[in-house]
Amino acid sequence: MTAPLRPRAALATHDVFNMPPHMGDRDLWAEDTALQEGVRREGAAWAEARIAAFGRLIGRAGMAEKAEQANRHGPELKPFDRYGMRIDRVEYHPAYHDLMALAVENEVASFAWNHAGPGAHVGHMALTYLISQVECGVMCSMAMTYAAVPALRASPAIAEAWVPRVLSGRYDGRDMPVEDKPGGTVGMFMTEKQGGSDVRSNSTVARPADSGTDGSWRLTGHKYFCSAPMSDAFLTLARTDAGISCFLLPRWTPDGERNAISIQHLKDKLGNRSNASVEIELEGAWALMVGEDGRGIRTIIDMVQGNRLYCAVSSAALMRQAVVQALHHTRHRSAFQRRLADQPLMRNVLADLALEAEAALALGLRTARAVDEAEDGPEARALARIGTAIAKYWVCKRAPGHAFEALECHGGPGYIEDGPMARLYREAPLNSIWEGSGNVLCLDVLRAMAREEEAVPALLAEIDAARGGHPALDRAAEALRDDLSRPEEFEPGARALTERMALALQASLLVRHAPQAVADAFCASRLGDRWTGAYGTLPPGADTEAILARALPGA
């Protein structure tokens, strides 16, 4: 264990007191009752020891310090070497590589595939949730590598060569051919300037390579927002005579040459600063087609779905960390002769933040179980499909406001870069943008409803499993049924409809599985007539003491 820091408390002009102590080493599994219950409930109890060990590891104070270093000393673009040769390399601080190695070696990118079976994705998302509380910059690479596996398997020859690399559990950050490394990572390049989320408007062109003997293609065009650019390969979309197709684009060609992937610009992002995001040009880059010609969007869609689940769970993790930091500060800070955490209005705010975080986690883990069960039948598959879109929209949409409210609990110190809240606050909006912003996700909910006849029945069945558990939830379920009977209002009202779906789902999960204090407060606030979405507005009678004791026991 790391020894607690002991700065000098007696200064020349005053003594330092009434300030929160350093948190030191933490056990992110042991202190999170909702996570423990969720992992067991949703089918991953068999992985509990593994997840618990990772919670202890990633909670060490040294990990938070590495995350701080990786973000303060962000990536640097090195387009040329000292001899003037084009290398298109992004260099990272050593702390970033340390965190990448930690994530890969603990299967944050591969757990679901290496332990396929009931609870595999639940366990995978639990690992994601734990590490995202400490550092989200490495999660872009982890999410894309995880989500690439179904797409790679669309082409057996490519899968045979690449899937073992991404499932190896070994990290090698050197810029060299993947054939000479013990493992690899995979990214995704989709966005172009003119299209954004509308990938059907992509203009990058693919032409069969001149040799034709290896089935390779040459890609020419641009990609506007490319994260984790030092991945060993990328899945990307390009236009052939048959339409938009999916390709595997390695950083190095099979003959050991750098591929024609030119990095034009390193983007200066608001947050997620340890992770590089760049703009690139493809100048006849060597690639292999993945899946069917002209069916690239269908091939890559499973990767998008996997990334969206990562986004939802990572946002839930940011909420969890924000609650922990706010509780730590307010339990060690007094004003007007009382601890902040003991003052009724602050308790209302803190309890409300804790409710939001627990509901976000419950929805993420339940969706992960639906992914695990997707092969069991059309109902589970439909619930995984629509549930992922709902969770991605709502949890990611709630995260920025949650981070702001938790920051405000700290007062001025929350706004200082030395503390944890500034980075959390800057990180919070990102997951709502990646893999489809709010409107895109809401339209995807409508698309799932239209294309999968089991989607709405599966959703309603999940909500109805808690029927009778709380009157506000029963009323919300009936109102949702009424909403679903008016398809002419779906598209202009898609955000409101998706929000009502998300809240009813979260309420159903909490009514069935959380203590009554948590479920009652959530239903009475979120499903009541006066809810505005602001935090700290729990109705009178909410058992804030029980809610906060559950959120961070023993503190």
Secondary structure, 3 states (H helix, E strand, C coil): CCCCCCCCCECCCCECCCCCCCCCCCCCCCCCHHHHHHHHHCCCHHHHHHHHHHHHHHCCHHHHHHHHHHHHCCCEEEEECCCCCEEEEEECCHHHHHHHHHHHHCCCCCHHHHCCCCCHHHHHHHHHHHHHCCCCCCHHHHHHHHHHHHHHCCCHHHHHHHHHHHCCCCCCCCCCCHHHCCCCCEEEECCCCCCCCCHHHCCCEEEECCCCCCCEEEEEEEEEEEECCCCCEEEEEEEECCEEEEEEEECECCCCCECCEEEEEECCCCCCCCCCEEEEEEEEEEEEEECCCCCHHHHHHHHHHHHHHHHHHHHHHHHHHHHHHHHHHHHCCEECCEEHHHCHHHHHHHHHHHHHHHHHHHHHHHHHHHHHCHHHCHHHHHHHHHHHHHHHHHHHHHHHHHHHHHHHHCCHHHHCCCCCHHHHHHHCCHHHHCCCCHHHHHHHHHHHHHHCCCHHHHHHHHHHCCCCCCHHHHHHHHHHHHHHCCHHHCCCCHHHHHHHHHHHHHHHHHHHHCCHHHHHHHHHHHCCCCCCCCCCCCCCCCCHHHHHHHHCCCC
